[in-house]
Amino acid sequence: MTDATKKTRNVNPMKILGMIIPSLPSILFRFSGEYLRFRSKANKGGCVFHNELIYQGLDASTAKSLTEVYLEGSNILKYVFSLRGWNNSS
């Protein structure tokens, strides 16, 4: 490798961290807003799903359990915890 290539590959992690830290509040604010909108849409979809199950003739307890299974797929935190290997007790 040439000296120029070595210089470009030498990345200072503190410099990268120094660039990321000031932008963290805005990133967290944007992602939290998107997360809340996503959960709101998922819950609305769950209500429609529940009401349709009852309308089609299922009893309320079965419809509720099926709706919980339906909404489980929209739990992003569950996926994050499972990917990271953390135990999510909630």
C-alpha positions in Angstrom: 0.0 0.0 0.0 1.1 3.5 -0.6 1.3 6.1 2.1 -1.7 8.0 0.8 -3.8 4.8 1.1 -2.6 4.2 4.7 -3.6 7.7 5.7 -7.1 7.4 4.2 -7.7 4.1 6.0 -6.6 5.4 9.4 -9.8 6.5 10.9 -9.9 8.1 14.3 -12.9 6.7 16.3 -12.9 9.7 18.6 -13.4 12.0 15.6 -16.3 9.9 14.4 -17.8 9.9 17.9 -17.4 13.6 18.1 -19.4 14.1 14.9 -22.2 11.7 16.0 -22.8 12.9 19.6 -24.0 16.4 18.7 -26.5 15.0 16.2 -27.9 12.3 18.6 -30.7 14.4 20.1 -32.2 15.2 16.7 -31.8 11.6 15.5 -33.5 10.3 18.7 -36.3 12.9 18.3 -37.0 11.9 14.7 -36.9 8.2 15.4 -39.1 8.5 18.4 -41.7 10.4 16.4 -41.6 7.8 13.7 -41.9 5.0 16.2 -44.9 6.6 17.9 -46.6 7.0 14.5 -45.8 3.4 13.6 -47.3 2.1 16.9 -50.4 4.3 16.4 -51.0 2.9 13.0 -50.4 -0.6 14.2 -52.9 -0.2 17.1 -55.5 1.2 14.7 -55.0 -1.8 12.5 -55.3 -4.0 15.5 -58.6 -2.4 16.4 -59.9 -2.9 12.9 -58.7 -6.5 12.9 -60.4 -7.2 16.2 -63.7 -5.6 15.1 -63.7 -7.6 11.9 -63.1 -10.9 13.7 -66.0 -10.2 16.0 -68.1 -9.1 13.0 -67.3 -12.4 11.3 -68.6 -14.3 14.3 -65.6 -15.1 16.6 -66.1 -14.7 20.3 -64.4 -11.8 22.1 -61.8 -13.8 23.9 -60.6 -15.6 20.8 -60.6 -12.3 18.9 -58.6 -10.6 21.6 -55.9 -13.4 21.6 -55.7 -13.3 17.8 -55.4 -9.5 17.9 -52.5 -9.8 20.4 -50.7 -12.2 18.1 -51.4 -9.8 15.2 -49.9 -6.9 17.1 -46.9 -8.9 18.2 -45.5 -8.5 14.7 -45.4 -4.7 15.0 -43.3 -4.7 18.2 -40.0 -3.3 16.9 -38.4 -3.5 20.3 -38.9 -7.2 20.4 -36.9 -7.6 17.2 -34.2 -5.3 18.5 -33.8 -7.2 21.7 -33.8 -10.6 20.0 -31.2 -9.4 17.4 -29.0 -8.1 20.2 -29.4 -11.2 22.3 -30.9 -9.3 25.3 -33.7 -10.8 27.3 -36.9 -8.8 26.9 -39.1 -9.7 29.8 -42.0 -7.4 28.9 
